[in-house]
Amino acid sequence: DKTKEYVARRVAEGHTKMEAIRCLKRYISREVYTLLRNQNRQLNSIPITA
């Protein structure tokens, strides 16, 4: 599972489990924000005709 691997990698780097989970949340937030921003740009580029 990618999530467990990510957290395990962060813990191996010296982070506590809570810090690793915080990093994971930030990573997810960045990914979701990028997806939403790109989708919004696509929607705004469609011309509106009356």
Order of alpha helices (4+ residues) and beta strands (2+ residues): alpha-alpha
